Amino acid sequence: MTGYTTGHKDTRIDTQSNDQDAPIGELLTVGEAAKIAGVYESRVARAMSTGRLPFVRVSASRYRFIRRADLEAWAAKQPQGG
């Protein structure tokens, strides 16, 4: 397992999945994801908490990160003006 840096592609992280060393793509913070999706941070955080927007934690970190691909899929399902 290696570390991470947000915004870098093909980052490897420690997740709870069986394939812990798989490249996961670009990781975004809640703030970055909200800015890209054009919504408030609270909306992104709520979607993560309710399971509608998948996220990952890096090792034992309390911080949650969103894969760009997951954000784009979630944002495409949101009503316009969201």
Phi, psi and omega in degrees: 000140178239174181282193183218162167216127181297146179088352179262142181275158177056039176283144178250133184225169176266106177246178179268009178280168180288335183255071189294337183255017179285140176297136184249359180086199184281131177261140180236147172282170178300317180297316178296318180296318180297318180297315180296318183280346180073034180229171177287151178303324181297327179291319177295313181299319179295318178297324177292315182294329181268358176088004180279339179233109181296150178215168177231155172247144180265116182048233183265014183296148175275350182280143178250142180233150181247135173286139181303319180298321178293320178297314181297320178294318179294314182297326180294336181272350184278147177295150179300144178083008188300000000 
